[in-house]
Amino acid sequence: MENAVAVANYFVRKSLDTGVPVTPMKLVKLVYAAHGWYLGLTGEPLIAEGVQAWKYGPVVPSVYDSFKTYGGSPITEPAGTLEPNGHVVYYALNTPSLTSFLDKIWDVYKDYSAVELSALTHQENTPWFETWHQKGGRDNRSVVIPNDAIQTYYQELASANAA
């Protein structure tokens, strides 16, 4: 499993390399979509962190926290930690073979706005919708969307797209 911020940084670098802007909201949705598709296609989680049901959709807290200072503006650099020597160490993928998978996620979703991606996650019968409306998400911001629900949803999407 990957660090969620490392996955986010991959998308930030894609954004910077391609000139397609990514805001924090869009980035959180991209990481969620990548996690969902990975679960649906492999049966394994992409990220170690749980995804929470927040008012505006599924949120990976570490990704939100790492990039929230940008507000609604495009992100201009990956997230990292400042070392005592003054150098910044950026979070990077542990599994380089994931790049082709993440490139596919980028290619499919890069042209969606943050609001459009959020709308996709808010549809009825999505894992966020069920967690938010039926499993206490509306009353407690930290309710985790179960990986098995995410996996089932994306397996069904994959089956529908294959038909």
Rosetta constraint file for C-alpha pairs under 8 A:
AtomPair CA 1 CA 45 HARMONIC 6.45 0.50
AtomPair CA 1 CA 46 HARMONIC 5.19 0.50
AtomPair CA 1 CA 47 HARMONIC 5.08 0.50
AtomPair CA 1 CA 48 HARMONIC 5.51 0.50
AtomPair CA 2 CA 6 HARMONIC 6.98 0.50
AtomPair CA 2 CA 7 HARMONIC 7.03 0.50
AtomPair CA 2 CA 46 HARMONIC 5.94 0.50
AtomPair CA 2 CA 47 HARMONIC 4.70 0.50
AtomPair CA 2 CA 48 HARMONIC 6.11 0.50
AtomPair CA 2 CA 93 HARMONIC 6.49 0.50
AtomPair CA 2 CA 94 HARMONIC 6.49 0.50
AtomPair CA 2 CA 95 HARMONIC 7.62 0.50
AtomPair CA 3 CA 7 HARMONIC 6.64 0.50
AtomPair CA 3 CA 47 HARMONIC 5.77 0.50
AtomPair CA 3 CA 48 HARMONIC 6.29 0.50
AtomPair CA 3 CA 49 HARMONIC 7.53 0.50
AtomPair CA 3 CA 91 HARMONIC 7.82 0.50
AtomPair CA 3 CA 93 HARMONIC 7.36 0.50
AtomPair CA 4 CA 8 HARMONIC 6.24 0.50
AtomPair CA 4 CA 31 HARMONIC 7.26 0.50
AtomPair CA 4 CA 47 HARMONIC 5.37 0.50
AtomPair CA 4 CA 48 HARMONIC 7.07 0.50
AtomPair CA 4 CA 49 HARMONIC 6.74 0.50
AtomPair CA 4 CA 60 HARMONIC 7.40 0.50
AtomPair CA 4 CA 62 HARMONIC 6.98 0.50
AtomPair CA 4 CA 63 HARMONIC 6.50 0.50
AtomPair CA 5 CA 9 HARMONIC 5.97 0.50
AtomPair CA 5 CA 62 HARMONIC 6.55 0.50
AtomPair CA 5 CA 63 HARMONIC 5.35 0.50
AtomPair CA 5 CA 66 HARMONIC 7.45 0.50
AtomPair CA 5 CA 79 HARMONIC 7.16 0.50
AtomPair CA 5 CA 91 HARMONIC 6.44 0.50
AtomPair CA 6 CA 10 HARMONIC 6.33 0.50
AtomPair CA 6 CA 90 HARMONIC 7.94 0.50
AtomPair CA 6 CA 91 HARMONIC 4.66 0.50
AtomPair CA 6 CA 92 HARMONIC 4.61 0.50
AtomPair CA 6 CA 93 HARMONIC 5.36 0.50
AtomPair CA 7 CA 11 HARMONIC 6.69 0.50
AtomPair CA 7 CA 31 HARMONIC 6.61 0.50
AtomPair CA 7 CA 92 HARMONIC 7.41 0.50
AtomPair CA 7 CA 93 HARMONIC 6.54 0.50
AtomPair CA 8 CA 12 HARMONIC 6.23 0.50
AtomPair CA 8 CA 27 HARMONIC 6.47 0.50
AtomPair CA 8 CA 28 HARMONIC 7.55 0.50
AtomPair CA 8 CA 30 HARMONIC 7.82 0.50
AtomPair CA 8 CA 31 HARMONIC 6.07 0.50
AtomPair CA 8 CA 63 HARMONIC 6.72 0.50
AtomPair CA 8 CA 78 HARMONIC 7.93 0.50
AtomPair CA 9 CA 13 HARMONIC 6.09 0.50
AtomPair CA 9 CA 78 HARMONIC 4.98 0.50
AtomPair CA 9 CA 79 HARMONIC 6.47 0.50
AtomPair CA 9 CA 91 HARMONIC 6.84 0.50
AtomPair CA 9 CA 92 HARMONIC 7.02 0.50
AtomPair CA 10 CA 14 HARMONIC 6.31 0.50
AtomPair CA 10 CA 92 HARMONIC 7.40 0.50
AtomPair CA 10 CA 93 HARMONIC 7.70 0.50
AtomPair CA 10 CA 102 HARMONIC 7.94 0.50
AtomPair CA 11 CA 15 HARMONIC 6.08 0.50
AtomPair CA 11 CA 27 HARMONIC 7.26 0.50
AtomPair CA 11 CA 30 HARMONIC 7.77 0.50
AtomPair CA 11 CA 102 HARMONIC 7.91 0.50
AtomPair CA 11 CA 106 HARMONIC 7.12 0.50
AtomPair CA 12 CA 16 HARMONIC 6.22 0.50
AtomPair CA 12 CA 22 HARMONIC 6.92 0.50
AtomPair CA 12 CA 27 HARMONIC 7.73 0.50
AtomPair CA 12 CA 75 HARMONIC 7.01 0.50
AtomPair CA 12 CA 76 HARMONIC 7.76 0.50
AtomPair CA 12 CA 77 HARMONIC 6.85 0.50
AtomPair CA 12 CA 78 HARMONIC 5.93 0.50
AtomPair CA 13 CA 17 HARMONIC 5.98 0.50
AtomPair CA 13 CA 77 HARMONIC 7.61 0.50
AtomPair CA 13 CA 78 HARMONIC 6.91 0.50
AtomPair CA 14 CA 18 HARMONIC 5.95 0.50
AtomPair CA 14 CA 20 HARMONIC 7.98 0.50
AtomPair CA 14 CA 106 HARMONIC 7.75 0.50
AtomPair CA 15 CA 19 HARMONIC 5.62 0.50
AtomPair CA 15 CA 20 HARMONIC 4.94 0.50
AtomPair CA 15 CA 21 HARMONIC 5.64 0.50
AtomPair CA 15 CA 22 HARMONIC 6.22 0.50
AtomPair CA 16 CA 20 HARMONIC 6.96 0.50
AtomPair CA 16 CA 21 HARMONIC 7.31 0.50
AtomPair CA 16 CA 76 HARMONIC 7.22 0.50
AtomPair CA 16 CA 77 HARMONIC 7.92 0.50
AtomPair CA 20 CA 110 HARMONIC 7.10 0.50
AtomPair CA 20 CA 111 HARMONIC 7.71 0.50
AtomPair CA 21 CA 74 HARMONIC 5.39 0.50
AtomPair CA 21 CA 75 HARMONIC 7.21 0.50
AtomPair CA 22 CA 26 HARMONIC 5.87 0.50
AtomPair CA 22 CA 27 HARMONIC 6.10 0.50
AtomPair CA 22 CA 73 HARMONIC 7.97 0.50
AtomPair CA 22 CA 74 HARMONIC 5.08 0.50
AtomPair CA 22 CA 75 HARMONIC 5.88 0.50
AtomPair CA 23 CA 27 HARMONIC 6.07 0.50
AtomPair CA 23 CA 70 HARMONIC 7.25 0.50
AtomPair CA 23 CA 71 HARMONIC 7.45 0.50
AtomPair CA 23 CA 72 HARMONIC 5.79 0.50
AtomPair CA 23 CA 73 HARMONIC 5.53 0.50
AtomPair CA 23 CA 74 HARMONIC 4.44 0.50
AtomPair CA 23 CA 75 HARMONIC 5.61 0.50
AtomPair CA 23 CA 114 HARMONIC 7.30 0.50
AtomPair CA 24 CA 28 HARMONIC 6.17 0.50
AtomPair CA 24 CA 64 HARMONIC 6.67 0.50
AtomPair CA 24 CA 67 HARMONIC 5.71 0.50
AtomPair CA 24 CA 68 HARMONIC 6.16 0.50
AtomPair CA 24 CA 70 HARMONIC 6.75 0.50
AtomPair CA 24 CA 71 HARMONIC 6.76 0.50
AtomPair CA 24 CA 72 HARMONIC 6.85 0.50
AtomPair CA 24 CA 73 HARMONIC 7.73 0.50
AtomPair CA 24 CA 74 HARMONIC 7.45 0.50
AtomPair CA 24 CA 75 HARMONIC 6.95 0.50
AtomPair CA 25 CA 29 HARMONIC 6.46 0.50
AtomPair CA 25 CA 64 HARMONIC 7.80 0.50
AtomPair CA 25 CA 72 HARMONIC 7.49 0.50
AtomPair CA 25 CA 114 HARMONIC 5.69 0.50
AtomPair CA 26 CA 30 HARMONIC 6.18 0.50
AtomPair CA 26 CA 113 HARMONIC 6.73 0.50
AtomPair CA 26 CA 114 HARMONIC 4.15 0.50
AtomPair CA 26 CA 115 HARMONIC 7.73 0.50
AtomPair CA 26 CA 117 HARMONIC 6.95 0.50
AtomPair CA 26 CA 118 HARMONIC 7.98 0.50
AtomPair CA 27 CA 31 HARMONIC 6.25 0.50
AtomPair CA 27 CA 63 HARMONIC 7.88 0.50
AtomPair CA 27 CA 114 HARMONIC 7.94 0.50
AtomPair CA 28 CA 32 HARMONIC 6.23 0.50
AtomPair CA 28 CA 58 HARMONIC 7.82 0.50
AtomPair CA 28 CA 59 HARMONIC 5.98 0.50
AtomPair CA 28 CA 60 HARMONIC 6.32 0.50
AtomPair CA 28 CA 63 HARMONIC 6.30 0.50
AtomPair CA 28 CA 64 HARMONIC 6.54 0.50
AtomPair CA 29 CA 33 HARMONIC 6.07 0.50
AtomPair CA 29 CA 58 HARMONIC 7.11 0.50
AtomPair CA 29 CA 59 HARMONIC 7.27 0.50
AtomPair CA 29 CA 114 HARMONIC 7.38 0.50
AtomPair CA 29 CA 117 HARMONIC 6.28 0.50
AtomPair CA 29 CA 118 HARMONIC 6.83 0.50
AtomPair CA 30 CA 34 HARMONIC 6.12 0.50
AtomPair CA 30 CA 105 HARMONIC 7.62 0.50
AtomPair CA 30 CA 106 HARMONIC 7.67 0.50
AtomPair CA 30 CA 109 HARMONIC 7.29 0.50
AtomPair CA 31 CA 35 HARMONIC 6.11 0.50
AtomPair CA 31 CA 60 HARMONIC 7.71 0.50
AtomPair CA 32 CA 36 HARMONIC 6.02 0.50
AtomPair CA 32 CA 51 HARMONIC 7.46 0.50
AtomPair CA 32 CA 58 HARMONIC 6.96 0.50
AtomPair CA 32 CA 59 HARMONIC 7.31 0.50
AtomPair CA 32 CA 60 HARMONIC 7.22 0.50
AtomPair CA 33 CA 37 HARMONIC 6.03 0.50
AtomPair CA 33 CA 105 HARMONIC 7.50 0.50
AtomPair CA 34 CA 38 HARMONIC 5.99 0.50
AtomPair CA 34 CA 46 HARMONIC 7.44 0.50
AtomPair CA 34 CA 102 HARMONIC 6.80 0.50
AtomPair CA 34 CA 105 HARMONIC 6.16 0.50
AtomPair CA 35 CA 39 HARMONIC 6.10 0.50
AtomPair CA 35 CA 45 HARMONIC 6.37 0.50
AtomPair CA 35 CA 46 HARMONIC 5.02 0.50
AtomPair CA 35 CA 47 HARMONIC 6.43 0.50
AtomPair CA 36 CA 40 HARMONIC 6.05 0.50
AtomPair CA 36 CA 45 HARMONIC 7.92 0.50
AtomPair CA 36 CA 150 HARMONIC 5.70 0.50
AtomPair CA 36 CA 151 HARMONIC 6.18 0.50
AtomPair CA 36 CA 154 HARMONIC 5.92 0.50
AtomPair CA 37 CA 41 HARMONIC 5.94 0.50
AtomPair CA 37 CA 151 HARMONIC 7.65 0.50
AtomPair CA 37 CA 154 HARMONIC 5.67 0.50
AtomPair CA 37 CA 155 HARMONIC 7.79 0.50
AtomPair CA 38 CA 42 HARMONIC 5.72 0.50
AtomPair CA 38 CA 43 HARMONIC 7.21 0.50
AtomPair CA 38 CA 44 HARMONIC 6.77 0.50
AtomPair CA 38 CA 45 HARMONIC 6.51 0.50
AtomPair CA 38 CA 46 HARMONIC 5.91 0.50
AtomPair CA 39 CA 43 HARMONIC 4.68 0.50
AtomPair CA 39 CA 44 HARMONIC 4.97 0.50
AtomPair CA 39 CA 45 HARMONIC 5.09 0.50
AtomPair CA 39 CA 46 HARMONIC 6.78 0.50
AtomPair CA 39 CA 147 HARMONIC 7.69 0.50
AtomPair CA 39 CA 150 HARMONIC 7.21 0.50
AtomPair CA 39 CA 151 HARMONIC 4.89 0.50
AtomPair CA 39 CA 154 HARMONIC 7.27 0.50
AtomPair CA 39 CA 155 HARMONIC 7.95 0.50
AtomPair CA 40 CA 44 HARMONIC 7.95 0.50
AtomPair CA 40 CA 150 HARMONIC 7.46 0.50
AtomPair CA 40 CA 151 HARMONIC 4.51 0.50
AtomPair CA 40 CA 152 HARMONIC 6.50 0.50
AtomPair CA 40 CA 153 HARMONIC 7.31 0.50
AtomPair CA 40 CA 154 HARMONIC 4.60 0.50
AtomPair CA 40 CA 155 HARMONIC 4.33 0.50
AtomPair CA 40 CA 156 HARMONIC 7.95 0.50
AtomPair CA 40 CA 158 HARMONIC 7.33 0.50
AtomPair CA 41 CA 154 HARMONIC 7.60 0.50
AtomPair CA 41 CA 155 HARMONIC 6.48 0.50
AtomPair CA 41 CA 158 HARMONIC 7.50 0.50
AtomPair CA 43 CA 151 HARMONIC 6.83 0.50
AtomPair CA 45 CA 147 HARMONIC 7.44 0.50
AtomPair CA 49 CA 60 HARMONIC 7.15 0.50
AtomPair CA 50 CA 60 HARMONIC 6.82 0.50
AtomPair CA 50 CA 144 HARMONIC 5.95 0.50
AtomPair CA 50 CA 145 HARMONIC 7.19 0.50
AtomPair CA 50 CA 146 HARMONIC 7.85 0.50
AtomPair CA 50 CA 147 HARMONIC 7.81 0.50
AtomPair CA 51 CA 58 HARMONIC 6.18 0.50
AtomPair CA 51 CA 59 HARMONIC 5.57 0.50
AtomPair CA 51 CA 60 HARMONIC 4.87 0.50
AtomPair CA 51 CA 61 HARMONIC 7.37 0.50
AtomPair CA 51 CA 144 HARMONIC 5.53 0.50
AtomPair CA 51 CA 145 HARMONIC 5.67 0.50
AtomPair CA 51 CA 146 HARMONIC 7.89 0.50
AtomPair CA 52 CA 58 HARMONIC 5.55 0.50
AtomPair CA 52 CA 59 HARMONIC 5.19 0.50
AtomPair CA 52 CA 60 HARMONIC 6.29 0.50
AtomPair CA 52 CA 61 HARMONIC 7.34 0.50
AtomPair CA 52 CA 141 HARMONIC 7.29 0.50
AtomPair CA 52 CA 142 HARMONIC 5.73 0.50
AtomPair CA 52 CA 143 HARMONIC 5.47 0.50
AtomPair CA 52 CA 144 HARMONIC 4.26 0.50
AtomPair CA 52 CA 145 HARMONIC 5.54 0.50
AtomPair CA 53 CA 57 HARMONIC 5.89 0.50
AtomPair CA 53 CA 58 HARMONIC 4.77 0.50
AtomPair CA 53 CA 59 HARMONIC 6.34 0.50
AtomPair CA 53 CA 128 HARMONIC 5.73 0.50
AtomPair CA 53 CA 131 HARMONIC 6.50 0.50
AtomPair CA 53 CA 132 HARMONIC 5.91 0.50
AtomPair CA 53 CA 137 HARMONIC 5.70 0.50
AtomPair CA 53 CA 141 HARMONIC 6.49 0.50
AtomPair CA 53 CA 142 HARMONIC 6.87 0.50
AtomPair CA 53 CA 143 HARMONIC 5.86 0.50
AtomPair CA 53 CA 144 HARMONIC 6.21 0.50
AtomPair CA 53 CA 145 HARMONIC 6.14 0.50
AtomPair CA 54 CA 58 HARMONIC 5.90 0.50
AtomPair CA 54 CA 59 HARMONIC 6.38 0.50
AtomPair CA 54 CA 132 HARMONIC 7.42 0.50
AtomPair CA 54 CA 137 HARMONIC 6.95 0.50
AtomPair CA 54 CA 138 HARMONIC 7.52 0.50
AtomPair CA 54 CA 141 HARMONIC 5.49 0.50
AtomPair CA 54 CA 142 HARMONIC 7.48 0.50
AtomPair CA 55 CA 132 HARMONIC 7.73 0.50
AtomPair CA 55 CA 138 HARMONIC 7.04 0.50
AtomPair CA 55 CA 141 HARMONIC 7.74 0.50
AtomPair CA 56 CA 118 HARMONIC 6.72 0.50
AtomPair CA 57 CA 118 HARMONIC 6.03 0.50
AtomPair CA 57 CA 121 HARMONIC 6.13 0.50
AtomPair CA 57 CA 122 HARMONIC 6.39 0.50
AtomPair CA 57 CA 128 HARMONIC 6.23 0.50
AtomPair CA 58 CA 121 HARMONIC 7.22 0.50
AtomPair CA 58 CA 128 HARMONIC 5.91 0.50
AtomPair CA 58 CA 145 HARMONIC 7.80 0.50
AtomPair CA 59 CA 63 HARMONIC 7.92 0.50
AtomPair CA 59 CA 64 HARMONIC 7.00 0.50
AtomPair CA 60 CA 64 HARMONIC 6.28 0.50
AtomPair CA 61 CA 65 HARMONIC 5.99 0.50
AtomPair CA 62 CA 66 HARMONIC 5.97 0.50
AtomPair CA 63 CA 67 HARMONIC 6.34 0.50
AtomPair CA 64 CA 68 HARMONIC 5.53 0.50
AtomPair CA 66 CA 79 HARMONIC 6.25 0.50
AtomPair CA 67 CA 71 HARMONIC 7.93 0.50
AtomPair CA 67 CA 75 HARMONIC 7.44 0.50
AtomPair CA 67 CA 79 HARMONIC 7.28 0.50
AtomPair CA 70 CA 74 HARMONIC 6.83 0.50
AtomPair CA 70 CA 75 HARMONIC 6.24 0.50
AtomPair CA 78 CA 90 HARMONIC 6.70 0.50
AtomPair CA 78 CA 91 HARMONIC 7.89 0.50
AtomPair CA 79 CA 90 HARMONIC 5.86 0.50
AtomPair CA 79 CA 91 HARMONIC 6.63 0.50
AtomPair CA 80 CA 88 HARMONIC 5.93 0.50
AtomPair CA 80 CA 89 HARMONIC 5.19 0.50
AtomPair CA 80 CA 90 HARMONIC 3.92 0.50
AtomPair CA 80 CA 91 HARMONIC 5.64 0.50
AtomPair CA 81 CA 88 HARMONIC 5.48 0.50
AtomPair CA 81 CA 89 HARMONIC 5.34 0.50
AtomPair CA 81 CA 90 HARMONIC 6.48 0.50
AtomPair CA 81 CA 91 HARMONIC 7.98 0.50
AtomPair CA 82 CA 86 HARMONIC 6.09 0.50
AtomPair CA 82 CA 87 HARMONIC 5.85 0.50
AtomPair CA 82 CA 88 HARMONIC 4.50 0.50
AtomPair CA 82 CA 89 HARMONIC 6.42 0.50
AtomPair CA 83 CA 87 HARMONIC 5.36 0.50
AtomPair CA 83 CA 88 HARMONIC 5.96 0.50
AtomPair CA 83 CA 89 HARMONIC 6.98 0.50
AtomPair CA 98 CA 102 HARMONIC 6.19 0.50
AtomPair CA 99 CA 103 HARMONIC 5.87 0.50
AtomPair CA 100 CA 104 HARMONIC 6.34 0.50
AtomPair CA 101 CA 105 HARMONIC 6.54 0.50
AtomPair CA 102 CA 106 HARMONIC 6.13 0.50
AtomPair CA 103 CA 107 HARMONIC 6.08 0.50
AtomPair CA 104 CA 108 HARMONIC 6.20 0.50
AtomPair CA 105 CA 109 HARMONIC 6.10 0.50
AtomPair CA 105 CA 110 HARMONIC 7.96 0.50
AtomPair CA 106 CA 110 HARMONIC 5.16 0.50
AtomPair CA 112 CA 116 HARMONIC 5.81 0.50
AtomPair CA 112 CA 117 HARMONIC 6.19 0.50
AtomPair CA 113 CA 117 HARMONIC 6.23 0.50
AtomPair CA 114 CA 118 HARMONIC 6.06 0.50
AtomPair CA 115 CA 119 HARMONIC 6.09 0.50
AtomPair CA 116 CA 120 HARMONIC 6.38 0.50
AtomPair CA 117 CA 121 HARMONIC 6.63 0.50
AtomPair CA 118 CA 122 HARMONIC 6.36 0.50
AtomPair CA 119 CA 123 HARMONIC 6.63 0.50
AtomPair CA 121 CA 126 HARMONIC 6.28 0.50
AtomPair CA 121 CA 127 HARMONIC 7.87 0.50
AtomPair CA 121 CA 128 HARMONIC 6.40 0.50
AtomPair CA 121 CA 129 HARMONIC 7.41 0.50
AtomPair CA 122 CA 126 HARMONIC 6.77 0.50
AtomPair CA 122 CA 128 HARMONIC 6.62 0.50
AtomPair CA 122 CA 129 HARMONIC 5.70 0.50
AtomPair CA 123 CA 129 HARMONIC 6.62 0.50
AtomPair CA 124 CA 129 HARMONIC 5.84 0.50
AtomPair CA 124 CA 130 HARMONIC 7.57 0.50
AtomPair CA 125 CA 129 HARMONIC 6.09 0.50
AtomPair CA 125 CA 130 HARMONIC 6.15 0.50
AtomPair CA 126 CA 130 HARMONIC 6.30 0.50
AtomPair CA 126 CA 153 HARMONIC 6.78 0.50
AtomPair CA 127 CA 131 HARMONIC 6.09 0.50
AtomPair CA 127 CA 145 HARMONIC 6.54 0.50
AtomPair CA 127 CA 146 HARMONIC 7.87 0.50
AtomPair CA 127 CA 149 HARMONIC 5.76 0.50
AtomPair CA 127 CA 150 HARMONIC 5.68 0.50
AtomPair CA 127 CA 153 HARMONIC 6.94 0.50
AtomPair CA 128 CA 132 HARMONIC 5.81 0.50
AtomPair CA 128 CA 145 HARMONIC 6.55 0.50
AtomPair CA 129 CA 133 HARMONIC 5.81 0.50
AtomPair CA 129 CA 134 HARMONIC 7.78 0.50
AtomPair CA 130 CA 134 HARMONIC 5.20 0.50
AtomPair CA 130 CA 135 HARMONIC 6.56 0.50
AtomPair CA 131 CA 135 HARMONIC 4.60 0.50
AtomPair CA 131 CA 136 HARMONIC 6.53 0.50
AtomPair CA 131 CA 137 HARMONIC 5.51 0.50
AtomPair CA 131 CA 143 HARMONIC 7.57 0.50
AtomPair CA 131 CA 144 HARMONIC 7.91 0.50
AtomPair CA 131 CA 145 HARMONIC 6.04 0.50
AtomPair CA 132 CA 136 HARMONIC 6.03 0.50
AtomPair CA 132 CA 137 HARMONIC 3.91 0.50
AtomPair CA 132 CA 138 HARMONIC 5.07 0.50
AtomPair CA 133 CA 137 HARMONIC 6.55 0.50
AtomPair CA 133 CA 138 HARMONIC 6.34 0.50
AtomPair CA 136 CA 140 HARMONIC 6.25 0.50
AtomPair CA 136 CA 143 HARMONIC 7.01 0.50
AtomPair CA 137 CA 141 HARMONIC 5.88 0.50
AtomPair CA 137 CA 142 HARMONIC 7.30 0.50
AtomPair CA 137 CA 143 HARMONIC 5.32 0.50
AtomPair CA 145 CA 149 HARMONIC 7.23 0.50
AtomPair CA 145 CA 150 HARMONIC 7.35 0.50
AtomPair CA 146 CA 150 HARMONIC 6.54 0.50
AtomPair CA 147 CA 151 HARMONIC 5.92 0.50
AtomPair CA 148 CA 152 HARMONIC 6.07 0.50
AtomPair CA 149 CA 153 HARMONIC 6.17 0.50
AtomPair CA 150 CA 154 HARMONIC 6.26 0.50
AtomPair CA 151 CA 155 HARMONIC 6.01 0.50
AtomPair CA 152 CA 156 HARMONIC 6.19 0.50
AtomPair CA 153 CA 157 HARMONIC 6.34 0.50
AtomPair CA 154 CA 158 HARMONIC 6.03 0.50
AtomPair CA 155 CA 159 HARMONIC 6.17 0.50
AtomPair CA 156 CA 160 HARMONIC 6.10 0.50
AtomPair CA 157 CA 161 HARMONIC 6.09 0.50
AtomPair CA 158 CA 162 HARMONIC 6.11 0.50
AtomPair CA 159 CA 163 HARMONIC 6.38 0.50
